[in-house]
Amino acid sequence: MECETCANYIYDEEMEEYLCDVNVDEDDLIRFLSNKRESCPYYCNGDEYSVVRKQM
């Protein structure tokens, strides 16, 4: 799943679950949910070592 490697996917200790930390308004959320995309437009790679691997 794409969310598990995203930097915006955080653990909320109060709710005791993982959730997306992207701050979107209602219009953006409706546009995002109604769109038939294969990938999330807010995805941000959470692997800080990916840049280092490319340089090697």
All heavy atoms as TSV, in Angstrom:
chain	resi	resn	atom	element	x	y	z
A	1	MET	N	N	0.843	-1.190	0.000
A	1	MET	CA	C	0.000	0.000	0.000
A	1	MET	C	C	0.883	1.247	0.000
A	1	MET	O	O	1.872	1.318	0.700
A	1	MET	CB	C	-0.916	-0.033	1.215
A	1	MET	CG	C	-1.834	1.144	1.299
A	1	MET	SD	S	-2.879	1.016	2.742
A	1	MET	CE	C	-4.390	1.487	2.015
A	2	GLU	N	N	0.512	2.226	-0.759
A	2	GLU	CA	C	1.286	3.447	-0.918
A	2	GLU	C	C	1.369	4.257	0.381
A	2	GLU	O	O	2.388	4.870	0.684
A	2	GLU	CB	C	0.643	4.277	-2.017
A	2	GLU	CG	C	1.444	5.470	-2.427
A	2	GLU	CD	C	0.809	6.181	-3.595
A	2	GLU	OE1	O	-0.050	7.036	-3.362
A	2	GLU	OE2	O	1.170	5.878	-4.723
A	3	CYS	N	N	0.310	4.285	1.165
A	3	CYS	CA	C	0.265	5.113	2.381
A	3	CYS	C	C	1.337	4.725	3.402
A	3	CYS	O	O	1.852	5.578	4.113
A	3	CYS	CB	C	-1.106	5.004	3.038
A	3	CYS	SG	S	-2.438	5.693	2.058
A	4	GLU	N	N	1.666	3.471	3.488
A	4	GLU	CA	C	2.601	2.998	4.510
A	4	GLU	C	C	4.005	3.553	4.347
A	4	GLU	O	O	4.767	3.599	5.299
A	4	GLU	CB	C	2.627	1.477	4.519
A	4	GLU	CG	C	1.307	0.894	4.981
A	4	GLU	CD	C	1.244	-0.606	4.832
A	4	GLU	OE1	O	2.202	-1.208	4.293
A	4	GLU	OE2	O	0.233	-1.177	5.244
A	5	THR	N	N	4.370	4.005	3.149
A	5	THR	CA	C	5.698	4.574	2.927
A	5	THR	C	C	5.672	6.099	2.812
A	5	THR	O	O	6.694	6.716	2.560
A	5	THR	CB	C	6.331	4.000	1.642
A	5	THR	OG1	O	5.494	4.322	0.538
A	5	THR	CG2	C	6.536	2.504	1.762
A	6	CYS	N	N	4.508	6.697	3.014
A	6	CYS	CA	C	4.353	8.147	2.878
A	6	CYS	C	C	4.770	8.860	4.162
A	6	CYS	O	O	4.489	8.404	5.271
A	6	CYS	CB	C	2.894	8.481	2.559
A	6	CYS	SG	S	2.591	10.237	2.307
A	7	ALA	N	N	5.432	9.997	4.009
A	7	ALA	CA	C	5.862	10.788	5.163
A	7	ALA	C	C	4.677	11.417	5.885
A	7	ALA	O	O	4.785	11.779	7.054
A	7	ALA	CB	C	6.825	11.876	4.712
A	8	ASN	N	N	3.533	11.537	5.216
A	8	ASN	CA	C	2.336	12.115	5.824
A	8	ASN	C	C	1.513	11.102	6.610
A	8	ASN	O	O	0.511	11.461	7.221
A	8	ASN	CB	C	1.440	12.739	4.743
A	8	ASN	CG	C	2.120	13.880	4.042
A	8	ASN	OD1	O	2.757	14.714	4.663
A	8	ASN	ND2	N	1.999	13.917	2.732
A	9	TYR	N	N	1.891	9.851	6.588
A	9	TYR	CA	C	1.179	8.775	7.272
A	9	TYR	C	C	1.784	8.621	8.663
A	9	TYR	O	O	2.861	8.064	8.830
A	9	TYR	CB	C	1.320	7.486	6.459
A	9	TYR	CG	C	0.382	6.373	6.826
A	9	TYR	CD1	C	-0.991	6.533	6.712
A	9	TYR	CD2	C	0.857	5.146	7.244
A	9	TYR	CE1	C	-1.855	5.499	7.014
A	9	TYR	CE2	C	0.009	4.112	7.549
A	9	TYR	CZ	C	-1.353	4.286	7.433
A	9	TYR	OH	O	-2.206	3.262	7.730
A	10	ILE	N	N	1.089	9.147	9.669
A	10	ILE	CA	C	1.646	9.196	11.024
A	10	ILE	C	C	0.786	8.402	12.000
A	10	ILE	O	O	-0.385	8.132	11.737
A	10	ILE	CB	C	1.774	10.659	11.514
A	10	ILE	CG1	C	0.400	11.315	11.562
A	10	ILE	CG2	C	2.742	11.443	10.650
A	10	ILE	CD1	C	0.367	12.599	12.344
A	11	TYR	N	N	1.382	8.059	13.135
A	11	TYR	CA	C	0.656	7.357	14.180
A	11	TYR	C	C	0.115	8.371	15.176
A	11	TYR	O	O	0.855	9.170	15.738
A	11	TYR	CB	C	1.576	6.364	14.896
A	11	TYR	CG	C	0.845	5.527	15.914
A	11	TYR	CD1	C	0.025	4.483	15.504
A	11	TYR	CD2	C	0.962	5.776	17.270
A	11	TYR	CE1	C	-0.661	3.714	16.427
A	11	TYR	CE2	C	0.283	5.008	18.197
A	11	TYR	CZ	C	-0.527	3.978	17.770
A	11	TYR	OH	O	-1.209	3.215	18.677
A	12	ASP	N	N	-1.185	8.342	15.409
A	12	ASP	CA	C	-1.840	9.221	16.363
A	12	ASP	C	C	-2.014	8.444	17.664
A	12	ASP	O	O	-2.785	7.490	17.723
A	12	ASP	CB	C	-3.195	9.674	15.825
A	12	ASP	CG	C	-3.875	10.700	16.719
A	12	ASP	OD1	O	-3.599	10.727	17.929
A	12	ASP	OD2	O	-4.692	11.480	16.196
A	13	GLU	N	N	-1.270	8.833	18.688
A	13	GLU	CA	C	-1.302	8.112	19.961
A	13	GLU	C	C	-2.647	8.230	20.654
A	13	GLU	O	O	-3.072	7.306	21.344
A	13	GLU	CB	C	-0.182	8.608	20.873
A	13	GLU	CG	C	1.189	8.245	20.363
A	13	GLU	CD	C	2.295	8.692	21.284
A	13	GLU	OE1	O	2.019	9.088	22.428
A	13	GLU	OE2	O	3.454	8.639	20.840
A	14	GLU	N	N	-3.315	9.361	20.484
A	14	GLU	CA	C	-4.615	9.549	21.130
A	14	GLU	C	C	-5.674	8.613	20.538
A	14	GLU	O	O	-6.455	8.013	21.264
A	14	GLU	CB	C	-5.061	11.003	20.962
A	14	GLU	CG	C	-6.316	11.346	21.737
A	14	GLU	CD	C	-6.633	12.822	21.655
A	14	GLU	OE1	O	-5.740	13.637	21.985
A	14	GLU	OE2	O	-7.763	13.142	21.255
A	15	MET	N	N	-5.677	8.476	19.221
A	15	MET	CA	C	-6.644	7.598	18.553
A	15	MET	C	C	-6.126	6.167	18.436
A	15	MET	O	O	-6.869	5.259	18.082
A	15	MET	CB	C	-6.984	8.147	17.173
A	15	MET	CG	C	-7.693	9.485	17.226
A	15	MET	SD	S	-8.032	10.182	15.609
A	15	MET	CE	C	-9.200	9.009	14.959
A	16	GLU	N	N	-4.820	5.983	18.684
A	16	GLU	CA	C	-4.151	4.685	18.610
A	16	GLU	C	C	-4.294	4.038	17.235
A	16	GLU	O	O	-4.599	2.861	17.102
A	16	GLU	CB	C	-4.653	3.745	19.705
A	16	GLU	CG	C	-4.334	4.243	21.105
A	16	GLU	CD	C	-4.794	3.302	22.188
A	16	GLU	OE1	O	-5.531	2.339	21.905
A	16	GLU	OE2	O	-4.398	3.530	23.339
A	17	GLU	N	N	-4.077	4.846	16.198
A	17	GLU	CA	C	-4.100	4.336	14.832
A	17	GLU	C	C	-3.304	5.258	13.918
A	17	GLU	O	O	-2.989	6.385	14.268
A	17	GLU	CB	C	-5.531	4.212	14.317
A	17	GLU	CG	C	-6.276	5.515	14.208
A	17	GLU	CD	C	-7.723	5.335	13.757
A	17	GLU	OE1	O	-8.266	4.224	13.855
A	17	GLU	OE2	O	-8.293	6.323	13.305
A	18	TYR	N	N	-2.969	4.746	12.748
A	18	TYR	CA	C	-2.262	5.544	11.743
A	18	TYR	C	C	-3.278	6.334	10.936
A	18	TYR	O	O	-4.386	5.873	10.681
A	18	TYR	CB	C	-1.463	4.635	10.807
A	18	TYR	CG	C	-0.216	4.107	11.438
A	18	TYR	CD1	C	-0.216	2.896	12.115
A	18	TYR	CD2	C	0.974	4.812	11.365
A	18	TYR	CE1	C	0.937	2.410	12.713
A	18	TYR	CE2	C	2.133	4.333	11.948
A	18	TYR	CZ	C	2.103	3.131	12.616
A	18	TYR	OH	O	3.245	2.663	13.189
A	19	LEU	N	N	-2.879	7.543	10.541
A	19	LEU	CA	C	-3.742	8.369	9.711
A	19	LEU	C	C	-2.915	9.300	8.844
A	19	LEU	O	O	-1.737	9.509	9.076
A	19	LEU	CB	C	-4.728	9.170	10.571
A	19	LEU	CG	C	-4.162	10.017	11.698
A	19	LEU	CD1	C	-3.881	11.426	11.238
A	19	LEU	CD2	C	-5.164	10.044	12.832
A	20	CYS	N	N	-3.563	9.852	7.832
A	20	CYS	CA	C	-2.906	10.777	6.924
A	20	CYS	C	C	-2.928	12.166	7.537
A	20	CYS	O	O	-3.979	12.658	7.953
A	20	CYS	CB	C	-3.619	10.774	5.581
A	20	CYS	SG	S	-2.812	11.800	4.356
A	21	ASP	N	N	-1.787	12.825	7.578
A	21	ASP	CA	C	-1.649	14.118	8.233
A	21	ASP	C	C	-1.721	15.297	7.252
A	21	ASP	O	O	-1.344	16.398	7.580
A	21	ASP	CB	C	-0.317	14.157	8.998
A	21	ASP	CG	C	-0.238	15.310	9.963
A	21	ASP	OD1	O	-1.255	15.643	10.584
A	21	ASP	OD2	O	0.860	15.885	10.095
A	22	VAL	N	N	-2.238	15.075	6.049
A	22	VAL	CA	C	-2.344	16.141	5.060
A	22	VAL	C	C	-3.538	17.019	5.418
A	22	VAL	O	O	-4.631	16.538	5.674
A	22	VAL	CB	C	-2.523	15.563	3.643
A	22	VAL	CG1	C	-2.766	16.662	2.635
A	22	VAL	CG2	C	-1.309	14.757	3.253
A	23	ASN	N	N	-3.302	18.321	5.442
A	23	ASN	CA	C	-4.349	19.276	5.774
A	23	ASN	C	C	-5.013	19.753	4.482
A	23	ASN	O	O	-4.446	20.546	3.743
A	23	ASN	CB	C	-3.755	20.456	6.543
A	23	ASN	CG	C	-4.809	21.397	7.065
A	23	ASN	OD1	O	-5.991	21.078	7.090
A	23	ASN	ND2	N	-4.373	22.567	7.494
A	24	VAL	N	N	-6.213	19.254	4.198
A	24	VAL	CA	C	-6.952	19.644	2.995
A	24	VAL	C	C	-8.297	20.234	3.397
A	24	VAL	O	O	-8.866	19.869	4.416
A	24	VAL	CB	C	-7.170	18.459	2.032
A	24	VAL	CG1	C	-5.864	17.947	1.490
A	24	VAL	CG2	C	-7.927	17.353	2.695
A	25	ASP	N	N	-8.798	21.136	2.566
A	25	ASP	CA	C	-10.128	21.673	2.838
A	25	ASP	C	C	-11.187	20.764	2.207
A	25	ASP	O	O	-10.863	19.787	1.536
A	25	ASP	CB	C	-10.251	23.117	2.361
A	25	ASP	CG	C	-10.089	23.274	0.859
A	25	ASP	OD1	O	-10.075	22.267	0.138
A	25	ASP	OD2	O	-9.978	24.422	0.416
A	26	GLU	N	N	-12.458	21.087	2.418
A	26	GLU	CA	C	-13.543	20.228	1.935
A	26	GLU	C	C	-13.544	20.087	0.420
A	26	GLU	O	O	-13.793	19.008	-0.105
A	26	GLU	CB	C	-14.889	20.777	2.396
A	26	GLU	CG	C	-15.147	20.588	3.869
A	26	GLU	CD	C	-16.502	21.130	4.274
A	26	GLU	OE1	O	-17.435	21.153	3.434
A	26	GLU	OE2	O	-16.638	21.527	5.437
A	27	ASP	N	N	-13.267	21.175	-0.292
A	27	ASP	CA	C	-13.253	21.124	-1.754
A	27	ASP	C	C	-12.175	20.191	-2.273
A	27	ASP	O	O	-12.407	19.396	-3.187
A	27	ASP	CB	C	-13.056	22.520	-2.347
A	27	ASP	CG	C	-14.230	23.446	-2.063
A	27	ASP	OD1	O	-15.354	22.934	-1.914
A	27	ASP	OD2	O	-14.009	24.664	-1.980
A	28	ASP	N	N	-10.980	20.282	-1.701
A	28	ASP	CA	C	-9.890	19.391	-2.100
A	28	ASP	C	C	-10.214	17.936	-1.777
A	28	ASP	O	O	-9.913	17.043	-2.561
A	28	ASP	CB	C	-8.584	19.783	-1.426
A	28	ASP	CG	C	-7.980	21.041	-1.997
A	28	ASP	OD1	O	-8.295	21.378	-3.160
A	28	ASP	OD2	O	-7.193	21.687	-1.284
A	29	LEU	N	N	-10.812	17.693	-0.623
A	29	LEU	CA	C	-11.159	16.329	-0.233
A	29	LEU	C	C	-12.181	15.724	-1.182
A	29	LEU	O	O	-12.023	14.581	-1.627
A	29	LEU	CB	C	-11.682	16.305	1.204
A	29	LEU	CG	C	-12.046	14.936	1.751
A	29	LEU	CD1	C	-10.824	14.019	1.766
A	29	LEU	CD2	C	-12.637	15.053	3.140
A	30	ILE	N	N	-13.206	16.472	-1.536
A	30	ILE	CA	C	-14.215	15.973	-2.477
A	30	ILE	C	C	-13.595	15.706	-3.833
A	30	ILE	O	O	-13.845	14.676	-4.463
A	30	ILE	CB	C	-15.388	16.970	-2.596
A	30	ILE	CG1	C	-16.174	16.986	-1.287
A	30	ILE	CG2	C	-16.295	16.632	-3.769
A	30	ILE	CD1	C	-17.199	18.082	-1.182
A	31	ARG	N	N	-12.739	16.612	-4.296
A	31	ARG	CA	C	-12.053	16.431	-5.580
A	31	ARG	C	C	-11.162	15.192	-5.547
A	31	ARG	O	O	-11.118	14.411	-6.490
A	31	ARG	CB	C	-11.228	17.679	-5.898
A	31	ARG	CG	C	-10.802	17.803	-7.319
A	31	ARG	CD	C	-10.099	19.127	-7.611
A	31	ARG	NE	N	-10.881	20.282	-7.178
A	31	ARG	CZ	C	-10.491	21.157	-6.242
A	31	ARG	NH1	N	-9.319	21.031	-5.657
A	31	ARG	NH2	N	-11.254	22.172	-5.899
A	32	PHE	N	N	-10.459	15.001	-4.431
A	32	PHE	CA	C	-9.567	13.849	-4.292
A	32	PHE	C	C	-10.348	12.543	-4.256
A	32	PHE	O	O	-9.997	11.573	-4.920
A	32	PHE	CB	C	-8.725	14.000	-3.024
A	32	PHE	CG	C	-7.874	12.815	-2.709
A	32	PHE	CD1	C	-6.816	12.477	-3.516
A	32	PHE	CD2	C	-8.129	12.029	-1.599
A	32	PHE	CE1	C	-6.018	11.379	-3.234
A	32	PHE	CE2	C	-7.349	10.939	-1.306
A	32	PHE	CZ	C	-6.294	10.613	-2.128
A	33	LEU	N	N	-11.432	12.482	-3.497
A	33	LEU	CA	C	-12.208	11.252	-3.361
A	33	LEU	C	C	-12.999	10.913	-4.618
A	33	LEU	O	O	-13.255	9.741	-4.891
A	33	LEU	CB	C	-13.148	11.350	-2.161
A	33	LEU	CG	C	-12.462	11.434	-0.807
A	33	LEU	CD1	C	-13.499	11.634	0.297
A	33	LEU	CD2	C	-11.631	10.197	-0.535
A	34	SER	N	N	-13.413	11.907	-5.388
A	34	SER	CA	C	-14.200	11.648	-6.590
A	34	SER	C	C	-13.329	11.346	-7.807
A	34	SER	O	O	-13.820	10.838	-8.799
A	34	SER	CB	C	-15.113	12.827	-6.892
A	34	SER	OG	O	-14.362	13.968	-7.209
A	35	ASN	N	N	-12.038	11.639	-7.728
A	35	ASN	CA	C	-11.134	11.406	-8.839
A	35	ASN	C	C	-10.734	9.933	-8.882
A	35	ASN	O	O	-10.534	9.303	-7.858
A	35	ASN	CB	C	-9.891	12.289	-8.687
A	35	ASN	CG	C	-9.143	12.436	-9.979
A	35	ASN	OD1	O	-9.383	11.723	-10.935
A	35	ASN	ND2	N	-8.223	13.375	-10.000
A	36	LYS	N	N	-10.595	9.403	-10.061
A	36	LYS	CA	C	-10.257	7.984	-10.239
A	36	LYS	C	C	-8.752	7.776	-10.418
A	36	LYS	O	O	-8.309	7.015	-11.239
A	36	LYS	CB	C	-10.992	7.427	-11.461
A	36	LYS	CG	C	-12.478	7.621	-11.420
A	36	LYS	CD	C	-13.126	6.778	-10.343
A	36	LYS	CE	C	-14.618	6.808	-10.465
A	36	LYS	NZ	N	-15.311	7.498	-9.408
A	37	ARG	N	N	-7.951	8.450	-9.615
A	37	ARG	CA	C	-6.491	8.337	-9.728
A	37	ARG	C	C	-5.993	7.011	-9.167
A	37	ARG	O	O	-6.572	6.446	-8.268
A	37	ARG	CB	C	-5.803	9.447	-8.942
A	37	ARG	CG	C	-5.981	10.789	-9.516
A	37	ARG	CD	C	-5.215	11.772	-8.681
A	37	ARG	NE	N	-5.502	13.105	-9.149
A	37	ARG	CZ	C	-4.625	14.065	-9.153
A	37	ARG	NH1	N	-3.424	13.868	-8.694
A	37	ARG	NH2	N	-4.945	15.245	-9.597
A	38	GLU	N	N	-4.871	6.587	-9.695
A	38	GLU	CA	C	-4.208	5.391	-9.183
A	38	GLU	C	C	-3.292	5.730	-8.013
A	38	GLU	O	O	-3.005	4.898	-7.179
A	38	GLU	CB	C	-3.397	4.718	-10.298
A	38	GLU	CG	C	-4.250	4.126	-11.381
A	38	GLU	CD	C	-5.064	2.945	-10.891
A	38	GLU	OE1	O	-4.557	2.145	-10.106
A	38	GLU	OE2	O	-6.225	2.839	-11.307
A	39	SER	N	N	-2.809	6.973	-7.954
A	39	SER	CA	C	-1.880	7.359	-6.896
A	39	SER	C	C	-2.356	8.633	-6.202
A	39	SER	O	O	-3.100	9.431	-6.762
A	39	SER	CB	C	-0.479	7.564	-7.467
A	39	SER	OG	O	-0.506	8.630	-8.385
A	40	CYS	N	N	-1.894	8.822	-4.998
A	40	CYS	CA	C	-2.279	9.967	-4.182
A	40	CYS	C	C	-1.466	11.205	-4.591
A	40	CYS	O	O	-0.241	11.143	-4.656
A	40	CYS	CB	C	-2.024	9.648	-2.716
A	40	CYS	SG	S	-2.388	11.017	-1.608
A	41	PRO	N	N	-2.123	12.345	-4.808
A	41	PRO	CA	C	-1.386	13.555	-5.188
A	41	PRO	C	C	-0.604	14.158	-4.019
A	41	PRO	O	O	0.258	15.002	-4.218
A	41	PRO	CB	C	-2.479	14.514	-5.654
A	41	PRO	CG	C	-3.713	14.043	-4.971
A	41	PRO	CD	C	-3.562	12.557	-4.815
A	42	TYR	N	N	-0.883	13.715	-2.804
A	42	TYR	CA	C	-0.213	14.243	-1.614
A	42	TYR	C	C	0.900	13.319	-1.112
A	42	TYR	O	O	1.477	13.558	-0.071
A	42	TYR	CB	C	-1.229	14.459	-0.485
A	42	TYR	CG	C	-2.364	15.350	-0.906
A	42	TYR	CD1	C	-3.626	14.838	-1.131
A	42	TYR	CD2	C	-2.153	16.710	-1.110
A	42	TYR	CE1	C	-4.667	15.659	-1.532
A	42	TYR	CE2	C	-3.188	17.540	-1.514
A	42	TYR	CZ	C	-4.438	17.001	-1.721
A	42	TYR	OH	O	-5.461	17.814	-2.119
A	43	TYR	N	N	1.192	12.278	-1.878
A	43	TYR	CA	C	2.222	11.319	-1.465
A	43	TYR	C	C	3.592	11.979	-1.396
A	43	TYR	O	O	4.002	12.699	-2.299
A	43	TYR	CB	C	2.266	10.143	-2.438
A	43	TYR	CG	C	3.328	9.135	-2.090
A	43	TYR	CD1	C	3.113	8.205	-1.095
A	43	TYR	CD2	C	4.548	9.129	-2.735
A	43	TYR	CE1	C	4.075	7.279	-0.753
A	43	TYR	CE2	C	5.530	8.213	-2.409
A	43	TYR	CZ	C	5.285	7.290	-1.414
A	43	TYR	OH	O	6.247	6.386	-1.069
A	44	CYS	N	N	4.289	11.742	-0.304
A	44	CYS	CA	C	5.643	12.248	-0.115
A	44	CYS	C	C	6.476	11.090	0.432
A	44	CYS	O	O	6.179	10.578	1.514
A	44	CYS	CB	C	5.632	13.415	0.864
A	44	CYS	SG	S	7.250	14.097	1.191
A	45	ASN	N	N	7.480	10.675	-0.292
A	45	ASN	CA	C	8.281	9.525	0.104
A	45	ASN	C	C	8.890	9.753	1.478
A	45	ASN	O	O	9.605	10.724	1.696
A	45	ASN	CB	C	9.373	9.264	-0.927
A	45	ASN	CG	C	10.074	7.954	-0.711
A	45	ASN	OD1	O	9.965	7.330	0.335
A	45	ASN	ND2	N	10.798	7.524	-1.708
A	46	GLY	N	N	8.618	8.855	2.410
A	46	GLY	CA	C	9.121	8.972	3.768
A	46	GLY	C	C	10.478	8.330	3.962
A	46	GLY	O	O	11.002	8.299	5.067
A	47	ASP	N	N	11.068	7.828	2.891
A	47	ASP	CA	C	12.369	7.164	2.970
A	47	ASP	C	C	13.474	8.197	2.774
A	47	ASP	O	O	13.795	8.581	1.659
A	47	ASP	CB	C	12.459	6.078	1.902
A	47	ASP	CG	C	13.755	5.290	1.968
A	47	ASP	OD1	O	14.526	5.477	2.932
A	47	ASP	OD2	O	13.992	4.496	1.048
A	48	GLU	N	N	14.050	8.667	3.875
A	48	GLU	CA	C	15.083	9.697	3.778
A	48	GLU	C	C	16.389	9.175	3.184
A	48	GLU	O	O	17.266	9.950	2.807
A	48	GLU	CB	C	15.349	10.348	5.136
A	48	GLU	CG	C	15.836	9.422	6.202
A	48	GLU	CD	C	14.728	8.843	7.068
A	48	GLU	OE1	O	13.557	9.064	6.812
A	48	GLU	OE2	O	15.069	8.133	8.015
A	49	TYR	N	N	16.545	7.870	3.049
A	49	TYR	CA	C	17.760	7.305	2.483
A	49	TYR	C	C	17.680	7.098	0.971
A	49	TYR	O	O	18.650	6.710	0.349
A	49	TYR	CB	C	18.088	5.975	3.156
A	49	TYR	CG	C	18.394	6.132	4.631
A	49	TYR	CD1	C	17.512	5.684	5.591
A	49	TYR	CD2	C	19.560	6.755	5.058
A	49	TYR	CE1	C	17.779	5.839	6.947
A	49	TYR	CE2	C	19.837	6.924	6.397
A	49	TYR	CZ	C	18.943	6.464	7.338
A	49	TYR	OH	O	19.207	6.629	8.667
A	50	SER	N	N	16.525	7.380	0.365
A	50	SER	CA	C	16.387	7.162	-1.076
A	50	SER	C	C	17.333	8.045	-1.879
A	50	SER	O	O	17.859	7.628	-2.899
A	50	SER	CB	C	14.943	7.384	-1.516
A	50	SER	OG	O	14.565	8.727	-1.313
A	51	VAL	N	N	17.583	9.255	-1.445
A	51	VAL	CA	C	18.503	10.162	-2.124
A	51	VAL	C	C	19.925	9.629	-2.043
A	51	VAL	O	O	20.671	9.642	-3.024
A	51	VAL	CB	C	18.424	11.590	-1.537
A	51	VAL	CG1	C	19.469	12.493	-2.144
A	51	VAL	CG2	C	17.042	12.160	-1.721
A	52	VAL	N	N	20.290	9.116	-0.892
A	52	VAL	CA	C	21.647	8.577	-0.699
A	52	VAL	C	C	21.869	7.361	-1.590
A	52	VAL	O	O	22.929	7.223	-2.201
A	52	VAL	CB	C	21.878	8.203	0.794
A	52	VAL	CG1	C	23.218	7.541	0.988
A	52	VAL	CG2	C	21.741	9.439	1.662
A	53	ARG	N	N	20.881	6.494	-1.706
A	53	ARG	CA	C	21.005	5.313	-2.545
A	53	ARG	C	C	21.210	5.706	-4.013
A	53	ARG	O	O	21.944	5.044	-4.729
A	53	ARG	CB	C	19.793	4.430	-2.405
A	53	ARG	CG	C	19.910	3.486	-1.243
A	53	ARG	CD	C	18.859	2.420	-1.348
A	53	ARG	NE	N	17.999	2.401	-0.476
A	53	ARG	CZ	C	16.929	2.981	0.173
A	53	ARG	NH1	N	16.480	3.494	0.018
A	53	ARG	NH2	N	16.197	3.009	1.015
A	54	LYS	N	N	20.565	6.775	-4.457
A	54	LYS	CA	C	20.724	7.216	-5.847
A	54	LYS	C	C	22.132	7.759	-6.101
A	54	LYS	O	O	22.633	7.693	-7.204
A	54	LYS	CB	C	19.705	8.291	-6.172
A	54	LYS	CG	C	18.312	7.738	-6.295
A	54	LYS	CD	C	17.332	8.824	-6.636
A	54	LYS	CE	C	15.928	8.275	-6.699
A	54	LYS	NZ	N	14.948	9.315	-6.979
A	55	GLN	N	N	22.773	8.319	-5.091
A	55	GLN	CA	C	24.096	8.903	-5.245
A	55	GLN	C	C	25.187	7.845	-5.248
A	55	GLN	O	O	26.285	8.116	-5.695
A	55	GLN	CB	C	24.365	9.890	-4.113
A	55	GLN	CG	C	23.477	11.122	-4.171
A	55	GLN	CD	C	23.652	12.010	-2.963
A	55	GLN	OE1	O	24.286	11.651	-1.980
A	55	GLN	NE2	N	23.050	13.192	-3.017
A	56	MET	N	N	24.907	6.669	-4.777
A	56	MET	CA	C	25.928	5.601	-4.689
A	56	MET	C	C	26.173	4.949	-6.006
A	56	MET	O	O	25.517	4.878	-6.908
A	56	MET	CB	C	25.516	4.552	-3.651
A	56	MET	CG	C	25.493	5.150	-2.265
A	56	MET	SD	S	24.698	4.100	-1.062
A	56	MET	CE	C	25.987	3.008	-0.623
